[in-house]
């Protein structure tokens, strides 16, 4: 499937979204996959708005929310058993359904060549990512099955503790040094991810887990959706020594569009200028350089600036970059080329 390249907005490959959680939370009787592909969804993402905004692809997260969140957001749909493995498999099945029912408009990509081909052909490039490995057992017995389904990236931790370690927690302002790091099972998961050439996402690791991963992993260090702690002291944002370690590993950071991770005051306030995203981009580039920075929006997982609105607003962010004097070559790097480069280094193809 092809379209006119010149007529398209700037292509963007994005490091993190929570579309699959949104689809899973929807009432299945309303056929949310059909509404994503050919209608309209609430939230930040559907295929029509992705195309409008130039969203060419990204990492699509499978996320098992806390049981209380599930109950709150599925009121009236009947109580679901809170089974992390069943929830993970259900969200993977939703991504597969998007591909199968898209008529060639969306594809689950398993290597960087497939992503690049999709970008040039106007096909949505979807990479399966797991955020928080609650559904994995200690023997990692589900991992190969998920890889066969397309899994290419995993964040062992979310905010809560699991068998692999403790995620970053705490209020604003706060430090990422928020508890114990990786367990022995967590260190084994890092080793296995290296063996299987899975990207390891650092974005929800606390400081101890980060440094354990930096010491044990042989892959580039990647934080798919994190910002600069010196500019916004959220515990989830990265300290200068962490950013330097990522640079030293030839790694990558994707800028999170969430207002609480952008603003100096840490507020979830839509009255946040797009310049705050550029402020974090520039803070990252000051340490990482121009080749190791991109986008990690967290669409459908956070509150974004009103000036952006949703995925259809990406051209306004690109316009802000141009107005700030970003060269077209740098915009291309940040928008998608840097992501492709780190994925090639991590996956080996």
PEZIGI-V329573 format. One record per backbone hydrogen bond with DSSP energy under -1.0 kcal/mol. CO is the residue of the C=O (numbers start at 1). NH is the residue of the N-H. E is the energy in kcal/mol with one decimal. If there is no record, write none. Layout:
BEGIN
co=CO nh=NH e=E
co=CO nh=NH e=E
END
This chain:
BEGIN
co=5 nh=8 e=-1.2
co=12 nh=56 e=-2.4
co=12 nh=57 e=-1.2
co=14 nh=59 e=-1.9
co=16 nh=298 e=-2.4
co=17 nh=61 e=-2.1
co=18 nh=22 e=-1.8
co=19 nh=23 e=-2.8
co=20 nh=24 e=-2.4
co=21 nh=25 e=-2.3
co=22 nh=26 e=-1.2
co=27 nh=30 e=-2.1
co=28 nh=31 e=-1.8
co=31 nh=35 e=-1.8
co=32 nh=36 e=-2.4
co=33 nh=37 e=-2.4
co=34 nh=38 e=-3.0
co=35 nh=39 e=-1.4
co=36 nh=47 e=-2.4
co=44 nh=311 e=-1.9
co=46 nh=50 e=-2.5
co=47 nh=51 e=-2.4
co=48 nh=52 e=-2.0
co=49 nh=53 e=-2.3
co=50 nh=54 e=-1.1
co=50 nh=55 e=-2.3
co=54 nh=12 e=-2.4
co=56 nh=125 e=-2.5
co=57 nh=14 e=-2.5
co=58 nh=127 e=-2.5
co=60 nh=129 e=-2.3
co=62 nh=131 e=-2.7
co=66 nh=70 e=-1.9
co=67 nh=71 e=-2.3
co=68 nh=72 e=-2.0
co=69 nh=73 e=-2.2
co=74 nh=77 e=-2.1
co=81 nh=83 e=-1.8
co=83 nh=87 e=-2.6
co=84 nh=88 e=-2.4
co=85 nh=89 e=-2.6
co=86 nh=90 e=-2.2
co=87 nh=91 e=-2.1
co=88 nh=92 e=-2.2
co=89 nh=93 e=-2.2
co=90 nh=94 e=-1.5
co=91 nh=95 e=-1.8
co=92 nh=96 e=-2.3
co=93 nh=97 e=-2.1
co=94 nh=98 e=-2.2
co=95 nh=99 e=-2.0
co=96 nh=100 e=-2.8
co=97 nh=101 e=-2.4
co=99 nh=102 e=-1.1
co=105 nh=124 e=-2.8
co=107 nh=126 e=-3.2
co=111 nh=115 e=-1.6
co=112 nh=116 e=-2.7
co=113 nh=117 e=-2.4
co=114 nh=118 e=-2.4
co=115 nh=119 e=-2.5
co=116 nh=120 e=-2.1
co=117 nh=121 e=-1.6
co=118 nh=123 e=-2.5
co=124 nh=107 e=-2.9
co=125 nh=58 e=-2.3
co=126 nh=109 e=-2.9
co=127 nh=60 e=-3.3
co=128 nh=152 e=-2.4
co=129 nh=62 e=-2.3
co=130 nh=155 e=-3.6
co=133 nh=136 e=-1.5
co=137 nh=140 e=-1.6
co=140 nh=143 e=-1.3
co=142 nh=146 e=-2.0
co=143 nh=147 e=-2.5
co=144 nh=148 e=-2.2
co=145 nh=149 e=-1.2
co=146 nh=151 e=-2.5
co=147 nh=150 e=-1.3
co=152 nh=199 e=-2.3
co=153 nh=130 e=-1.7
co=154 nh=201 e=-2.3
co=155 nh=132 e=-2.9
co=156 nh=133 e=-2.0
co=162 nh=165 e=-1.3
co=164 nh=183 e=-1.6
co=165 nh=162 e=-2.7
co=176 nh=178 e=-1.9
co=176 nh=207 e=-2.8
co=183 nh=187 e=-2.4
co=184 nh=188 e=-1.9
co=185 nh=189 e=-2.0
co=186 nh=190 e=-2.0
co=187 nh=191 e=-2.0
co=188 nh=192 e=-2.6
co=189 nh=193 e=-2.6
co=190 nh=194 e=-2.1
co=191 nh=195 e=-2.2
co=192 nh=196 e=-2.5
co=193 nh=198 e=-2.6
co=199 nh=154 e=-2.7
co=202 nh=205 e=-2.2
co=204 nh=168 e=-1.9
co=206 nh=210 e=-2.7
co=207 nh=211 e=-2.3
co=208 nh=212 e=-2.2
co=209 nh=213 e=-2.5
co=210 nh=214 e=-2.7
co=211 nh=215 e=-1.8
co=212 nh=216 e=-1.9
co=213 nh=217 e=-3.1
co=221 nh=252 e=-2.1
co=222 nh=202 e=-2.5
co=223 nh=254 e=-2.5
co=227 nh=238 e=-3.1
co=228 nh=231 e=-1.2
co=228 nh=232 e=-1.5
co=232 nh=234 e=-2.5
co=233 nh=174 e=-2.7
co=234 nh=237 e=-1.8
co=238 nh=229 e=-2.5
co=239 nh=243 e=-2.4
co=240 nh=244 e=-2.4
co=241 nh=245 e=-2.0
co=242 nh=246 e=-2.2
co=243 nh=247 e=-2.4
co=244 nh=248 e=-2.7
co=245 nh=249 e=-1.4
co=246 nh=251 e=-2.9
co=247 nh=250 e=-1.7
co=252 nh=223 e=-2.2
co=253 nh=294 e=-1.9
co=254 nh=226 e=-1.9
co=255 nh=296 e=-2.8
co=258 nh=261 e=-1.6
co=259 nh=263 e=-2.4
co=263 nh=266 e=-1.1
co=267 nh=269 e=-1.5
co=270 nh=272 e=-2.4
co=270 nh=306 e=-2.9
co=273 nh=276 e=-1.9
co=274 nh=278 e=-1.6
co=275 nh=279 e=-2.3
co=276 nh=280 e=-1.6
co=277 nh=281 e=-2.4
co=278 nh=282 e=-2.8
co=279 nh=283 e=-1.9
co=280 nh=284 e=-2.5
co=281 nh=285 e=-2.7
co=282 nh=286 e=-1.8
co=284 nh=287 e=-1.3
co=284 nh=288 e=-3.6
co=285 nh=289 e=-1.6
co=292 nh=253 e=-1.7
co=294 nh=255 e=-2.6
co=295 nh=15 e=-2.0
co=297 nh=257 e=-1.4
co=298 nh=301 e=-2.1
co=299 nh=18 e=-2.6
co=303 nh=259 e=-2.9
co=305 nh=308 e=-1.6
co=305 nh=309 e=-2.7
co=308 nh=310 e=-2.0
co=310 nh=313 e=-2.1
co=311 nh=314 e=-1.6
co=313 nh=316 e=-1.5
co=313 nh=317 e=-1.1
co=314 nh=318 e=-2.4
co=315 nh=319 e=-2.3
co=316 nh=320 e=-1.8
co=317 nh=321 e=-2.0
co=318 nh=322 e=-2.2
co=319 nh=323 e=-2.7
co=320 nh=324 e=-1.5
co=321 nh=326 e=-2.5
co=322 nh=325 e=-1.8
co=327 nh=331 e=-2.3
co=328 nh=332 e=-2.2
co=329 nh=333 e=-1.7
co=330 nh=334 e=-2.7
co=331 nh=335 e=-2.5
co=332 nh=336 e=-2.0
co=332 nh=337 e=-2.2
co=333 nh=338 e=-2.7
co=335 nh=13 e=-3.2
co=336 nh=340 e=-2.0
co=337 nh=341 e=-2.1
co=338 nh=342 e=-2.1
co=339 nh=343 e=-2.2
co=340 nh=344 e=-2.2
co=341 nh=345 e=-2.0
co=342 nh=346 e=-2.1
co=343 nh=347 e=-3.2
co=344 nh=348 e=-2.0
END
